[in-house]
Amino acid sequence: MTQNDPKHTCKSCHYEFTGTFCNQCGEKVLTPSDKSFKIIFNNIMLAVTFVDSRFIKTLWMVIKSPGALSRDFSNGKRVNRLSPTALFFVLNLIYFFFPVIQLFNASLNTQLMSPLRGFYSELIAHKVVNMGIDLNSFTLLYNLKTTGLAKLLVMVFVVVSSLPLNFLYWKKNKYFMDHVTYAVELACFNLFINAIILTLIMRLVGGGGYVDETALTLIFIVTNLYFVLRSSHTFYHEKGWRLILKSITLILSLKVALEVYRAILFFLTIFSL
């Protein structure tokens, strides 16, 4: 360390220091390389072995102040909370081990309500004939297989949903991984609110954890509109009519991303049986 080293102001505790790490709280100075895929992978590995009380604090932040976690993480304020990727990993574990509502896990009946249902029906008919079983047996096999695949492929939804952000907010000078970070936080919100919590509510009121596709779509739109309106202002500094217009566009793109994800899930399930 020399006298010519630049001074930094810590994003977490506002302490002035020189070097790479804050002498007060240990926060690291953020560099472009910290937004690489390698760093995200390392965060996942940390989440495998270290999950502490920050989980509750981070999850509450996602619900109460959408977009703040992505903003702080992208700006280099990372010490006091889990990263969006680590939070996603923990929530996905919960999603993996417990039965949940069919948001990301789409049964055969749910898939047959897709705009591509005519094409799907033909593939299913050929598959049933080739396997030499009846439709009821095929449905049971399909649902069992797709449940396992769905819980492993949620990240596909994250990647697909992040793509429109690059076009909607291309003037905001964000890195591609910043958009992915935002999409990961959005996925965390959906996993917790629209999958886990909604399942618990339905079980408590006697719905057996099932919500029909129309009701689920309405819930998905309302909850995501809350998240997108608040988070777009916080993370992208959008406001006014642009905030409303881009939020509505993003909600529509999220529904498209969900359908793309379900289509990928359908084909992977069909061809793996």
ABEGO torsion letter per residue (X at the ends): XBAABBBBBBAAAGBBBBEABBAAAGBBBBBAAAABAAAAAAAAAAAAABBBAAAAAAAAAAAABBGAAAAAAAAGBAAABBBAAAAAAAAAAAAAABBBBBAABBBAAAAAABAAAAAAAAAAAAAAAAAGBBAAAAAAAAAAAAAAAAAAAAAAAAAAAAAAAAAAAAAAGBBAAAAAAAAAAAAAAAAAAAAAAAAAAAAAAGAGGBBBAAAAAAAAAAAAAAAAAAAAAAAAGBBEAAAAAAAAAAAAAAAAAAAAAAAAAAAAAAAAX
